[in-house]
Amino acid sequence: MSGGDAAGRLVRPFTLTGGRTRPSRADFTLITTVTAVDPQPAWAERLQPEHTRILKRCARPVAVAELAALLDLPVSVVVILLCDLLEEGRITARPPHPVSRSTPDLELLQKVRDGLGRL
């Protein structure tokens, strides 16, 4: 672990969000896919370090839960920071694809059962 990472862990989550405890939007679930519009913008130095870290991690599409794990931050904190970036047009957020409520795919279920049986 680098010195910057160790020092970063001493910061309380509510400090990262400016004391906010709730997101300003309801766009994000754990499986919402987030992508940076510009992962390394010239204006990045004007952002909080956490916003910059998020943009770098979102250079490729990433789910909110995965992003929180990669950043080692609580999901609630990441969602608040993502709201900031979405409102500023710095990221895009895609909701998960709806799951069909039709009958289950029996072939897929059999493959899963067989795979579990081999464990």
CORNOR-V311857 format. One record per pair of residues at least 12 apart in sequence whose ideal C-beta (glycine too) atoms are under 10 Angstrom apart, sorted by the first residue. I is the first residue (numbers start at 0). J is the second residue. D is the distance in whole Angstrom. If there is no record, write none. Layout:
I	J	D
I	J	D
//
This chain:
3	48	9
4	71	8
7	48	8
7	49	9
7	52	9
7	70	10
7	71	9
7	72	9
8	71	8
8	72	10
10	48	10
10	49	9
10	72	10
11	76	10
12	72	7
12	73	6
12	75	8
12	76	5
12	77	10
12	79	9
13	75	10
13	76	8
13	79	10
14	76	10
15	47	7
15	48	9
15	49	5
15	50	10
15	72	7
15	73	9
15	76	6
15	77	9
15	79	8
15	80	7
16	47	10
16	49	9
16	72	10
16	73	10
16	75	8
16	76	6
16	77	10
16	78	9
16	79	4
16	80	7
16	82	9
16	83	9
17	47	9
17	79	9
17	80	10
17	83	9
19	75	10
19	76	9
19	79	5
19	80	10
19	82	9
19	83	9
20	75	8
20	76	9
20	79	8
21	75	8
21	78	9
21	79	7
21	82	9
22	75	8
22	76	10
22	77	10
22	78	5
22	79	5
22	80	9
22	81	8
22	82	5
22	83	9
22	85	10
23	78	10
23	79	8
23	82	5
23	83	8
23	85	9
23	86	7
24	78	9
24	79	10
24	81	9
24	82	5
24	83	10
24	85	7
24	86	7
24	92	9
25	78	10
25	82	9
26	63	10
26	78	9
26	81	8
26	82	7
26	85	6
26	86	10
26	92	5
26	93	10
26	94	8
27	62	10
27	63	5
27	66	10
27	74	9
27	77	8
27	78	5
27	79	9
27	81	6
27	82	7
27	85	8
27	92	6
27	94	9
28	62	9
28	63	7
28	64	9
28	74	10
28	78	9
28	92	10
28	94	7
28	95	7
29	62	7
29	63	6
29	64	4
29	65	9
29	66	10
29	67	8
29	74	7
29	78	9
29	95	9
30	62	5
30	63	7
30	64	7
30	65	9
30	93	10
30	94	8
30	95	5
30	96	9
31	61	10
31	62	7
31	63	5
31	64	9
31	66	10
31	78	9
31	81	8
31	92	5
31	93	7
31	94	6
31	95	7
32	57	9
32	59	10
32	60	5
32	61	7
32	62	6
32	63	8
32	65	9
32	66	10
32	91	9
32	92	7
32	93	4
32	94	8
32	95	8
32	96	10
33	53	8
33	54	10
33	56	9
33	57	5
33	60	7
33	61	6
33	62	8
33	63	6
33	65	9
33	66	6
33	77	9
33	81	6
33	84	8
33	85	8
33	90	5
33	91	7
33	92	5
33	93	8
34	54	10
34	57	6
34	58	8
34	59	7
34	60	5
34	61	8
34	90	6
34	91	5
34	92	8
34	93	8
35	53	8
35	54	5
35	55	8
35	56	8
35	57	4
35	58	6
35	59	9
35	60	9
35	61	9
35	84	8
35	89	7
35	90	5
35	91	8
36	54	9
36	57	9
36	84	9
36	85	10
36	87	9
36	88	7
36	89	6
36	90	6
36	91	7
37	54	8
37	58	9
37	88	10
37	89	7
37	90	10
38	51	10
38	53	10
38	54	5
38	55	6
38	56	8
38	57	6
38	58	4
38	59	9
38	89	10
38	90	10
39	51	9
39	54	7
39	55	7
39	58	8
40	54	7
40	89	8
42	89	9
43	55	9
43	89	10
46	80	10
46	83	9
46	84	9
46	87	9
46	89	8
47	80	8
47	83	8
49	70	7
49	72	7
49	76	8
49	77	9
49	79	10
49	80	6
49	83	10
50	80	6
50	81	9
50	83	7
50	84	6
50	87	9
50	89	8
50	90	10
52	66	10
52	69	9
52	70	6
52	72	9
52	80	9
53	66	7
53	67	10
53	69	9
53	70	7
53	72	9
53	77	7
53	80	6
53	81	7
53	83	9
53	84	6
53	89	9
53	90	8
54	84	7
54	89	7
54	90	7
55	69	10
56	69	5
56	70	7
56	77	10
57	69	10
57	81	9
57	84	8
57	89	9
57	90	6
57	91	9
57	92	10
60	91	9
60	93	7
62	93	10
62	95	9
63	77	6
63	78	7
63	81	7
63	92	8
64	77	9
66	78	10
66	80	10
66	81	8
67	81	10
//
